[in-house]
Amino acid sequence: MPAYQRIAAEYRNKIASGALRPGDRLPTEQEVAHAYTVARQTVRQGLATLVAEGLIVAQRPHGYFVRQREHMVYRPQAESRPQPASPEMDRYFQQISSEGRKPSQTIEISLVPASPEIAQRLDVPEGQTVVARRRVRSINGEPVNTNDTHFPLDAVKDSDIMSPEDIPQGTNQRLAELGFAQVRAIDEFFIRMPTPEEVHRLDLAAGTPVALHIVTGYTAEGRPVRCTLNVLPGDRHVIVYEREWE
Amino acid sequence: MPAYQRIAAEYRNKIASGALRPGDRLPTEQEVAHAYTVARQTVRQGLATLVAEGLIVAQRPHGYFVRQREHMVYRPQAESRPQPASPEMDRYFQQISSEGRKPSQTIEISLVPASPEIAQRLDVPEGQTVVARRRVRSINGEPVNTNDTHFPLDAVKDSDIMSPEDIPQGTNQRLAELGFAQVRAIDEFFIRMPTPEEVHRLDLAAGTPVALHIVTGYTAEGRPVRCTLNVLPGDRHVIVYEREWE
């Protein structure tokens, strides 16, 4: 095994075993180079492997740190099933939900041509104008995910969904008041590396994949009336569902 | 913008716009170096960016190719709700399911000490012996995901769940016959880069993140009787749920 891989393996194992804990600083490049009697460039190559794997982050000029993985519960069912149905799910929330967080968001409204992925799901011609309500959601000032919802223009025209303000009852309830109540949704998750725009919008470190969560909401008549693209950084979320046998 | 970033941006855009399609070969390093009048090392750095983003794969000695993304539908609800409930979900399957695939699997059974993540979910002491049924599932000979299910030893001892053979009715049904019918489950998804073992087991290319899907199944009495860890490579799956408003 080349030296850089041995260095990567040693620190990977220390993180897996808990000998190094989230937030801990690794020894400096110089210290590692000395311990292995190798060039500093070799150490850098070894640690770069762990950065790409998402296990450590490089914070110049302070050094390398074990990544802090604080996973908030992301529960897609929350919008259609407000309360957990089982005591197991209640316990789940008690164990891993966090408290004392300050949420905030930015909202931008625009009229955009439907991209192929939006057009297919909203069942409109590609390029047709749709309303995009783009949000970045933050906790304690740090971005946690993005939520870009697209609506057919005729459904939301002249409504407050087209204004860049918070809608206290939520857009789903507002859409229902406009005559487009959703009765079901399809959730899709694609797991991939982020685009440069997503890295920028969500301030992602190297080695951070995302889930693209696409929600298509349907009325009782089967008409798709909204398509949401949520981008969920892997280091900030655990996606959770509860299901029952039928 | 440095030259390597300009090169990355050009090919990223060509892939996003569809000018380069899945499976297409990129020009050679030499051709790109000539077009940009830069060193071949610069071209390599630019293309390495796109490899890390999962957009292209390097297949030495043949060159760089746009990644083929064939997403099979992965539907966690299938085990607890065999049929889609809505015409929208039926349409979804018709659009994106694939045909003519030859599934196969390998099965290994072992007795292992419960890791912290298994112990917590099965509600047993860490290190207690549990039964692990580890499978690699392949389509047309290529691995698509791994499925490692853990059972409390007392629940499955002396049953065929402990033999490394296919169980025609499935392990959930078999578990029910043994007196441990599951009535609900909690699904968790963690999005991260793969471990070296996962890269090996699933033959993953660089820039391929995974979803770790953890399923904990409960009896009517609330006892957790199995905990499954599924590793789903992002380039091979789309995870899909159907939900109704309540």
Contacts between the chains, C-beta under 8 A, distances in Angstrom:
chain1	res1	chain2	res2	distance
A	9	B	196	8.0
A	12	B	195	8.0
A	12	B	196	7.5
A	52	B	52	6.7
A	52	B	193	7.0
A	53	B	193	4.6
A	53	B	194	7.9
A	53	B	195	7.7
A	54	B	192	5.8
A	54	B	193	4.5
A	71	B	190	7.0
A	76	B	241	7.0
A	76	B	243	7.2
A	77	B	243	6.0
A	80	B	243	5.2
A	80	B	244	6.6
A	80	B	245	4.5
A	80	B	246	6.4
A	81	B	243	7.4
A	81	B	245	7.9
A	81	B	246	4.9
A	85	B	184	7.7
A	86	B	184	5.5
A	86	B	218	7.4
A	86	B	222	8.0
A	87	B	222	6.1
A	88	B	184	6.9
A	88	B	186	6.1
A	88	B	216	7.6
A	88	B	218	5.4
A	88	B	222	6.3
A	88	B	224	7.7
A	89	B	186	6.2
A	92	B	186	5.9
A	181	B	245	7.9
A	182	B	245	6.3
A	183	B	244	6.6
A	183	B	245	5.3
A	184	B	85	7.7
A	184	B	86	5.4
A	184	B	88	6.9
A	184	B	242	6.8
A	184	B	243	6.4
A	184	B	244	4.8
A	184	B	245	6.7
A	185	B	242	7.7
A	185	B	243	5.4
A	186	B	88	6.1
A	186	B	89	6.3
A	186	B	92	6.0
A	186	B	240	6.7
A	186	B	241	7.3
A	186	B	242	5.7
A	187	B	240	6.8
A	187	B	241	4.2
A	187	B	242	7.7
A	187	B	243	6.7
A	188	B	238	5.4
A	188	B	239	7.1
A	188	B	240	5.4
A	189	B	189	7.1
A	189	B	211	7.1
A	189	B	238	6.7
A	189	B	239	4.0
A	189	B	240	7.7
A	190	B	71	7.1
A	190	B	234	7.0
A	190	B	238	5.7
A	191	B	191	5.7
A	191	B	209	5.4
A	191	B	210	6.8
A	191	B	211	4.9
A	191	B	232	7.0
A	191	B	233	7.9
A	191	B	234	3.2
A	191	B	237	7.3
A	191	B	239	7.8
A	192	B	54	5.8
A	192	B	209	6.6
A	192	B	234	5.2
A	192	B	235	7.9
A	193	B	52	7.0
A	193	B	53	4.6
A	193	B	54	4.5
A	193	B	207	5.6
A	193	B	209	6.4
A	194	B	53	7.9
A	195	B	53	7.8
A	196	B	9	8.0
A	196	B	12	7.5
A	207	B	193	5.6
A	209	B	191	5.4
A	209	B	192	6.6
A	209	B	193	6.4
A	209	B	209	3.1
A	209	B	234	6.9
A	210	B	191	6.8
A	211	B	189	7.2
A	211	B	191	4.9
A	211	B	211	7.1
A	216	B	88	7.6
A	218	B	86	7.4
A	218	B	88	5.4
A	222	B	86	7.9
A	222	B	87	6.1
A	222	B	88	6.3
A	224	B	88	7.7
A	232	B	191	7.0
A	233	B	191	7.9
A	234	B	190	7.0
A	234	B	191	3.2
A	234	B	192	5.1
A	234	B	209	6.9
A	235	B	192	7.8
A	237	B	191	7.3
A	238	B	188	5.5
A	238	B	189	6.7
A	238	B	190	5.7
A	239	B	188	7.1
A	239	B	189	4.1
A	239	B	191	7.8
A	240	B	186	6.7
A	240	B	187	6.8
A	240	B	188	5.4
A	240	B	189	7.7
A	241	B	76	7.0
A	241	B	186	7.3
A	241	B	187	4.2
A	241	B	241	6.4
A	242	B	184	6.8
A	242	B	185	7.7
A	242	B	186	5.7
A	242	B	187	7.7
A	243	B	76	7.2
A	243	B	77	6.0
A	243	B	80	5.3
A	243	B	81	7.4
A	243	B	184	6.5
A	243	B	185	5.5
A	243	B	187	6.7
A	244	B	80	6.6
A	244	B	183	6.6
A	244	B	184	4.8
A	245	B	80	4.6
A	245	B	81	7.9
A	245	B	181	7.9
A	245	B	182	6.3
A	245	B	183	5.3
A	245	B	184	6.7
A	246	B	80	6.3
A	246	B	81	5.0
